[in-house]
Every structure is written in structure tokens, then in C-alpha cells.
Amino acid sequence: MIALAIFVSCVLGVISSIRAIMNTRTEQGAIAWAVSLKTFPHVAVPAYWALEITAAISDAAFAAEVERMFEADSAPSGVMDPGEYRRKPWSFRFGVRLSSACTVLRQSAYPVRWANPQCS
């Protein structure tokens, strides 16, 4: 009986990690959920289904505040010079490539039309 419970939680972990990669809002979140769901599914599967699936904001003022904070946080972002990118540590470059791979997977599963023509 215990073996069946472990097997079911592992299968749910794999299924949930695929769903997390396809549906999580950020690349970092997708990677975090996928790793945790496959590493320790007995804890992460209930947490994923309780936290990520049911995340909804019903307060319009709070939603506007979160949007303003997100825009303020991403405002200083810019294009990195290739030389500066090459000087970054290998762990940073690996993280960028991994995030890019997740973005490609998510965009192929759910094609999005971007409002900014430079992004398409």
C-alpha cells in the first residue's frame, strides 16, 4: 500500500511538473516548481495544487498594486552587451539558457501574440 502511494505521488509529480512548465507565469517559477515536483513529490504536489493552481486575486486595488510593483521592478531592465554577457559567470549564462529553453517550450505549447512588434 505504501509503495502504491509513493508511485502515485511520483506520477502526479511528473504530470504536475509538465503542467508547471507550461502554465507558470515566470521561467524561474516554472523551473522551481518542476525541480521540486520531481525531487520530492510527496510534499511538492499538494503544495503546487494548493498554491499555484488556486492563485487568484479578487481585489482590484491589490491587483493594480501588484501590476505597478511588477512594472517598477522590470523598468531598469535592458539589453545586455554581448561582451558583458560573456564576462558573467557560467552559472548566470546557464540560467539564461535554461530560462530561454523554458520560454520556447511554453510559447510552442501556448502561442502568444505580443503587443510589442519587437517581441514577435
BELJOTA-V769655 format. One record per pair of residues at least 12 apart in sequence whose ideal C-beta (glycine too) atoms are under 10 Angstrom apart, sorted by the first residue. I is the first residue (numbers start at 1). J is the second residue. Records with the same first field share a line. If there is no record, write none. Layout:
I->J + J
This chain:
5->42
6->41 + 42
8->41 + 45
9->37 + 40 + 41 + 42 + 43 + 44 + 45 + 46
10->37 + 38 + 41 + 42 + 45
11->41 + 45
12->37 + 41 + 42 + 44 + 45 + 46 + 48 + 49
13->34 + 36 + 37 + 38 + 39 + 40 + 41 + 42 + 43 + 44 + 45 + 48
14->34 + 37 + 38 + 41 + 45
15->37 + 41 + 45
16->33 + 34 + 36 + 37 + 38 + 41 + 44 + 45 + 46 + 48 + 49 + 52 + 53
17->30 + 31 + 33 + 34 + 35 + 36 + 37 + 38 + 39 + 41 + 44 + 45 + 48
18->34 + 37 + 105 + 109
19->33 + 34 + 37 + 48 + 49 + 52 + 53
20->32 + 33 + 34 + 35 + 36 + 37 + 38 + 44 + 48 + 52 + 53
21->33 + 34 + 37 + 101 + 102 + 105 + 106 + 109
22->102 + 105 + 106 + 108 + 109 + 110
23->52 + 53 + 106 + 109 + 110
24->48 + 52 + 102 + 106
25->52 + 55 + 106
26->99 + 102 + 103
27->95 + 96 + 98 + 99 + 100 + 101 + 102 + 103 + 105 + 106
28->95 + 98 + 99 + 102
29->52 + 102
30->98 + 99 + 102 + 103 + 105 + 106
31->95 + 98 + 99 + 101 + 102
32->44
33->47 + 48 + 51 + 52
34->48 + 102
36->48
80->96
